[in-house]
């Protein structure tokens, strides 16, 4: 069996993406968890009208990315305009040639932003918040004019296989279903809402860091004048209500109660005058499950004294994602070492004739370590 080449994977992804041209302590409480798929917001700047110049189906939107939108600014140039994350997520891939950034979200959902001039800190595995600027609009791979190509799709496994775009619905109130025909919803003007509520004056947070994955439980604390008369809390959504659940000026929740995945805590507080304010803390990730080991390869034959590239199928991790692998090459069937690589590929050192074990241990972004496994044996010939 021939070893899988990660270089081939990225080359394949790039080709596909180019094809898509176009006081006393308050009692401890547990926040309610909504447990629903992430809500999408428009990726364009808030308050600005943007027009759909190519909608669903036909043209360049007639494959797996059928439910895609090409968007341009109606007032002024599109090039250089900020592109925002449509939901909390994790950077899955950045393909500079086509200006494509893909974010991975909860529930096997991905969002794709194409033709961008540049991306902001496109480190794979980095957590981004809904509304965060992730890049700027450009014309890479497009027919000579700047626009944003946006797609949301579902996929399976660590390589995002079996991709299927999904009809779009945005929190600003725009529902764009399948209606039949070519360039569906073309010409429609969309206006993005404001960015997500954040730390507001009068409600402060402590005890954890936004934008980080945790493998153990942490307590998120909150307090302030804006919740002097009490508060309500929920995960992933505004808890709403006309009165507080807890009559205390401070409180806390445990991240473990939200379950594994990427989360945002909403706190609605009431001040002494009965006015309510909502603030958010997140995104923040919780992942306690180690990565699944990669599948084994057939033995690989090498020539003595010649460094050789070896690659294997990536390990799987459903929450934070795989950050990399510890590597061992030697004669010990249970060997381990601290040699680390971020991708499922290495170049072997020059080896003397004999048989060696290539063993790996996958590590996720929360720091969970999977089991050491022997990926393959290396048969080194003179």
C-alpha positions as CSV (number, residue, x, y, z in Angstrom):
1,X,0.0,0.0,0.0
2,X,1.5,3.3,-1.0
3,X,1.9,5.9,1.7
4,X,-0.5,8.9,1.5
5,X,1.2,12.2,0.6
6,X,0.1,15.3,2.6
7,X,1.6,17.4,-0.2
8,X,-0.8,15.6,-2.6
9,X,-3.7,16.4,-0.2
10,X,-3.0,20.2,-0.2
11,X,-2.5,20.2,-3.9
12,X,-5.8,18.4,-4.3
13,X,-7.5,20.9,-2.0
14,X,-6.0,23.8,-3.9
15,X,-7.3,22.5,-7.2
16,X,-10.8,22.1,-5.8
17,X,-10.8,25.5,-4.2
18,X,-9.7,27.1,-7.5
19,X,-12.6,25.3,-9.2
20,X,-14.9,27.1,-6.8
21,X,-14.2,30.4,-8.6
22,X,-16.3,32.3,-8.1
23,X,-19.9,40.7,47.6
24,X,-20.6,37.3,49.5
25,X,-19.9,34.7,46.9
26,X,-22.9,33.9,44.8
27,X,-24.1,30.3,44.6
28,X,-22.5,28.1,41.9
29,X,-24.8,27.6,38.9
30,X,-24.8,25.5,35.7
31,X,-25.5,27.4,32.5
32,X,-28.2,25.9,30.3
33,X,-26.8,24.4,27.1
34,X,-28.7,24.9,23.9
35,X,-27.1,22.0,22.1
36,X,-27.9,23.3,18.6
37,X,-26.0,23.9,15.4
38,X,-24.1,27.2,15.1
39,X,-26.1,30.2,13.8
40,X,-24.6,31.9,10.8
41,X,-24.2,35.6,10.4
42,X,-23.3,37.5,7.2
43,X,-19.6,37.6,6.6
44,X,-19.6,41.2,5.3
45,X,-19.0,44.4,7.3
46,X,-21.9,45.4,9.6
47,X,-24.4,47.9,8.3
48,X,-23.2,47.8,4.7
49,X,-25.4,46.7,1.8
50,X,-23.9,43.9,-0.3
51,X,-25.5,42.5,-3.4
52,X,-25.6,38.8,-4.6
53,X,-24.2,38.9,-8.1
54,X,-24.3,35.1,-8.5
55,X,-26.6,33.0,-6.4
56,X,-27.3,29.3,-6.1
57,X,-26.9,26.8,-9.0
58,X,-25.5,27.1,-12.6
59,X,-22.5,29.1,-13.5
60,X,-19.6,28.3,-11.2
61,X,-22.0,27.2,-8.4
62,X,-23.2,24.0,-9.9
63,X,-21.2,21.2,-8.2
64,X,-20.9,20.3,-4.5
65,X,-20.9,24.1,-3.8
66,X,-24.3,24.6,-5.4
67,X,-25.5,26.7,-2.5
68,X,-22.9,29.5,-2.8
69,X,-23.1,33.3,-2.9
70,X,-20.9,35.8,-4.7
71,X,-21.1,39.1,-3.0
72,X,-20.1,42.7,-3.9
73,X,-20.4,46.0,-2.1
74,X,-23.2,48.1,-3.5
75,X,-21.6,51.4,-2.4
76,X,-17.9,51.7,-3.1
77,X,-15.2,49.2,-4.0
78,X,-15.3,45.6,-2.7
79,X,-11.6,45.1,-2.8
80,X,-10.0,45.4,0.6
81,X,-13.2,45.2,2.6
82,X,-13.0,43.2,5.8
83,X,-14.4,39.6,5.8
84,X,-15.8,38.4,9.1
85,X,-16.3,34.9,10.5
86,X,-19.9,33.8,10.1
87,X,-19.8,31.7,13.3
88,X,-17.4,30.7,16.0
89,X,-15.0,28.2,14.6
90,X,-11.5,26.9,14.1
91,X,-9.2,27.6,11.1
92,X,-9.2,24.4,9.0
93,X,-7.1,25.4,6.0
94,X,-5.7,28.5,4.3
95,X,-5.0,28.2,0.5
96,X,-3.1,31.5,-0.4
97,X,-3.2,30.8,-4.2
98,X,-7.0,31.0,-4.4
99,X,-7.4,33.2,-1.3
100,X,-9.5,30.6,0.4
101,X,-10.0,30.3,4.1
102,X,-12.1,27.4,5.6
103,X,-13.4,27.4,9.2
104,X,-14.6,24.3,10.9
105,X,-17.6,24.6,13.2
106,X,-19.6,22.4,15.5
107,X,-21.7,19.7,14.0
108,X,-19.5,18.9,11.0
109,X,-20.3,22.3,9.5
110,X,-17.7,24.3,7.6
111,X,-17.7,27.9,6.1
112,X,-15.6,28.8,3.2
113,X,-14.4,32.3,2.2
114,X,-12.8,32.6,-1.3
115,X,-10.9,35.1,-3.4
116,X,-9.5,37.0,-0.4
117,X,-6.5,39.3,-0.8
118,X,-5.1,38.1,2.5
119,X,-6.0,36.3,5.7
120,X,-5.5,37.5,9.3
121,X,-3.3,35.1,11.2
122,X,-4.4,32.0,9.4
123,X,-2.8,29.5,11.7
124,X,-4.5,26.1,11.4
125,X,-6.3,25.3,14.7
126,X,-6.7,28.9,15.8
127,X,-10.0,29.7,17.4
128,X,-11.9,32.6,15.8
129,X,-15.0,34.3,17.1
130,X,-18.1,35.1,15.1
131,X,-17.7,38.6,13.7
132,X,-13.9,38.5,14.0
133,X,-12.2,39.9,10.9
134,X,-10.5,36.9,9.2
135,X,-9.2,38.6,6.0
136,X,-10.0,41.1,3.2
137,X,-11.9,40.8,-0.1
138,X,-9.8,40.3,-3.2
139,X,-10.0,38.8,-6.7
140,X,-7.7,35.8,-6.5
141,X,-9.0,33.1,-8.8
142,X,-12.0,35.2,-9.8
143,X,-12.7,36.7,-13.3
144,X,-10.8,39.9,-12.7
145,X,-13.0,41.8,-10.2
146,X,-13.0,41.7,-6.4
147,X,-15.8,39.9,-4.7
148,X,-16.4,37.4,-1.9
149,X,-17.4,33.8,-2.6
150,X,-19.1,32.3,0.5
151,X,-20.2,28.7,1.0
152,X,-21.4,26.7,4.1
153,X,-21.0,23.0,3.8
154,X,-21.1,19.8,5.8
155,X,-18.3,17.2,5.6
156,X,-17.0,14.1,7.2
157,X,-13.7,13.0,8.8
158,X,-10.3,14.8,9.2
159,X,-10.0,15.5,5.5
160,X,-13.5,17.0,5.2
161,X,-14.7,14.4,2.7
162,X,-18.2,14.1,1.2
163,X,-18.7,17.9,1.1
164,X,-22.2,19.1,0.6
165,X,-23.1,22.8,0.5
166,X,-26.2,23.7,2.4
167,X,-28.9,26.4,1.7
168,X,-28.1,29.5,3.7
169,X,-30.0,31.2,6.5
170,X,-28.5,34.2,8.3
171,X,-29.3,35.5,11.8
172,X,-30.0,38.9,10.4
173,X,-33.3,37.5,9.1
174,X,-32.3,36.4,5.6
175,X,-33.6,32.9,4.6
176,X,-32.3,31.8,1.2
177,X,-33.9,28.4,0.5
178,X,-33.7,26.3,-2.7
179,X,-36.3,27.8,-5.1
180,X,-35.2,26.3,-8.4
181,X,-33.6,28.0,-11.4
182,X,-30.3,29.6,-12.2
183,X,-28.5,32.0,-9.9
184,X,-31.2,31.8,-7.2
185,X,-31.5,34.9,-5.1
186,X,-29.2,36.8,-7.5
187,X,-29.6,40.6,-7.2
188,X,-30.8,40.4,-3.6
189,X,-29.2,43.0,-1.2
190,X,-28.1,41.8,2.2
191,X,-27.0,44.0,5.2
192,X,-25.0,42.4,8.0
193,X,-25.8,43.0,11.6
194,X,-23.5,44.3,14.3
195,X,-20.8,42.1,15.8
196,X,-21.6,39.8,18.7
197,X,-22.0,41.3,22.1
198,X,-18.8,41.1,24.1
199,X,-17.5,42.2,27.4
200,X,-19.8,45.2,28.2
201,X,-19.3,47.9,30.8
202,X,-20.6,46.6,34.1
203,X,-20.0,42.9,33.6
204,X,-16.5,41.4,33.8
205,X,-15.2,37.9,33.4
206,X,-12.3,36.0,35.0
207,X,-10.9,32.5,35.5
208,X,-10.4,31.4,31.9
209,X,-9.1,32.7,28.6
210,X,-11.1,33.3,25.4
211,X,-9.9,31.6,22.3
212,X,-8.2,28.7,24.1
213,X,-8.9,24.9,24.3
214,X,-9.0,23.3,27.7
215,X,-8.7,19.6,28.5
216,X,-9.7,20.0,32.1
217,X,-12.5,21.8,33.8
218,X,-12.2,25.6,34.5
219,X,-14.6,27.9,36.3
220,X,-15.7,31.1,34.5
221,X,-16.5,33.8,37.0
222,X,-18.5,37.0,36.3
223,X,-19.5,40.0,38.3
224,X,-20.2,43.8,38.0
225,X,-22.6,46.6,38.6
226,X,-24.7,45.7,35.6
227,X,-25.7,42.5,37.4
228,X,-26.0,44.0,40.9
229,X,-29.6,42.7,41.2
230,X,-28.9,39.3,39.7
231,X,-28.4,37.4,36.5
232,X,-29.3,34.6,34.2
233,X,-26.9,32.4,32.1
234,X,-26.9,30.1,29.1
235,X,-24.5,28.6,26.7
236,X,-24.6,29.6,23.0
237,X,-27.6,32.0,23.3
238,X,-29.0,34.9,25.2
239,X,-30.9,33.4,28.2
240,X,-33.5,36.2,27.9
241,X,-36.2,36.5,30.6
242,X,-37.7,39.5,32.4
243,X,-36.1,38.8,35.8
244,X,-32.9,37.2,37.2
245,X,-32.7,33.6,38.1
246,X,-30.0,34.2,40.7
247,X,-30.2,37.3,43.0
248,X,-26.5,37.9,43.4
249,X,-24.0,40.4,42.0
250,X,-21.5,37.7,40.9
251,X,-21.5,34.0,40.0
252,X,-19.6,31.3,38.0
253,X,-20.2,28.3,35.7
254,X,-18.1,25.3,34.9
255,X,-16.9,24.7,31.4
256,X,-17.3,21.0,31.8
257,X,-21.1,21.5,32.0
258,X,-21.1,22.8,28.4
259,X,-19.7,19.5,27.1
260,X,-16.9,19.0,24.6
261,X,-16.8,21.5,21.7
262,X,-16.5,25.2,21.1
263,X,-18.8,27.4,23.3
264,X,-19.8,30.9,24.2
265,X,-21.3,31.8,27.6
266,X,-24.1,34.4,27.6
267,X,-24.7,36.3,30.9
268,X,-27.7,38.6,31.2
269,X,-27.5,40.9,34.3
270,X,-30.0,43.2,36.0
271,X,-28.8,46.4,37.7
272,X,-30.4,48.0,40.8
273,X,-32.7,50.1,38.5
274,X,-34.1,46.9,36.8
275,X,-32.3,47.5,33.5
276,X,-30.9,44.3,31.8
277,X,-27.7,43.9,29.9
278,X,-26.3,40.9,28.1
279,X,-22.5,40.1,27.7
280,X,-20.7,37.1,26.2
281,X,-17.6,35.2,27.1
282,X,-16.1,33.1,24.3
283,X,-15.5,31.3,22.1
284,X,-13.8,28.9,24.5
285,X,-13.1,25.2,23.8
286,X,-13.4,22.0,25.9
287,X,-11.8,18.8,24.7
288,X,-10.9,15.9,27.0
289,X,-10.9,13.1,24.4
290,X,-7.5,12.1,23.0
291,X,-7.2,11.8,19.2
292,X,-7.9,8.6,17.4
293,X,-4.7,6.9,16.1
294,X,-4.0,6.9,12.3
295,X,-4.4,3.7,10.4
296,X,-1.4,1.5,9.7
297,X,0.5,1.4,6.5
298,X,2.1,-1.5,4.7
299,X,5.9,-1.8,5.2
300,X,7.9,0.8,3.4
301,X,11.2,-0.1,1.7
302,X,14.0,2.5,1.8
303,X,17.6,2.7,0.6
304,X,20.4,2.9,3.2
305,X,21.8,6.3,3.8
306,X,19.1,8.2,1.9
307,X,16.7,10.5,3.8
308,X,13.2,9.6,2.5
309,X,9.8,11.4,2.9
310,X,7.2,9.3,4.6
311,X,3.6,10.3,5.2
312,X,0.5,8.7,6.7
313,X,-3.2,9.3,7.0
314,X,-4.0,11.9,9.6
315,X,-5.3,11.0,13.0
316,X,-8.9,12.0,13.9
317,X,-10.1,14.4,16.6
318,X,-13.7,15.6,16.7
319,X,-13.3,18.6,19.0
320,X,-10.1,20.7,19.0
321,X,-8.4,18.9,16.0
322,X,-4.9,17.4,15.7
323,X,-2.0,19.7,16.4
324,X,0.7,17.3,15.4
325,X,2.5,14.1,16.2
326,X,5.4,12.8,18.3
327,X,7.6,10.5,16.3
328,X,9.8,7.5,17.0
329,X,12.0,5.6,14.5
330,X,14.0,2.8,15.9
331,X,14.2,-0.9,16.8
332,X,12.1,-0.8,19.9
333,X,8.5,-2.1,19.3
334,X,7.3,0.1,22.1
335,X,9.6,3.1,21.4
336,X,8.8,6.7,22.2
337,X,10.5,10.1,21.7
338,X,9.9,13.8,21.8
339,X,10.5,14.4,18.1
340,X,7.5,16.4,16.9
341,X,6.0,17.3,13.6
342,X,2.7,19.3,13.0
343,X,1.8,17.4,9.8
344,X,1.5,13.6,9.2
345,X,4.7,13.5,7.3
346,X,8.5,13.4,8.0
347,X,11.7,12.9,6.3
348,X,13.6,10.0,7.7
349,X,17.2,10.4,8.8
350,X,19.9,8.4,6.9
351,X,19.4,4.8,8.2
352,X,21.7,1.8,8.2
353,X,20.4,-1.5,6.6
354,X,17.8,-3.2,8.8
355,X,14.2,-3.0,10.0
356,X,12.8,-0.1,12.0
357,X,9.5,0.8,13.5
358,X,7.9,4.2,12.7
359,X,5.7,5.0,15.7
360,X,3.5,8.1,16.2
361,X,1.5,9.7,19.0
362,X,-1.1,12.2,17.9
363,X,-1.6,15.4,20.1
364,X,-4.7,17.6,19.9
365,X,-4.9,21.4,20.4
366,X,-6.1,20.9,23.9
367,X,-3.0,19.0,24.8
368,X,-4.6,15.5,24.9
369,X,-2.2,12.8,23.8
370,X,-3.4,9.7,21.9
371,X,-1.9,6.3,22.1
372,X,1.5,5.5,20.6
373,X,1.0,3.3,17.6
374,X,3.2,1.7,15.0
375,X,2.2,3.3,11.7
376,X,4.6,1.1,9.6
377,X,7.8,-0.7,9.5
378,X,10.8,0.6,7.5
379,X,12.8,-2.0,5.6
380,X,16.1,-0.4,4.8
381,X,18.1,-2.1,2.1
382,X,21.8,-1.6,1.3
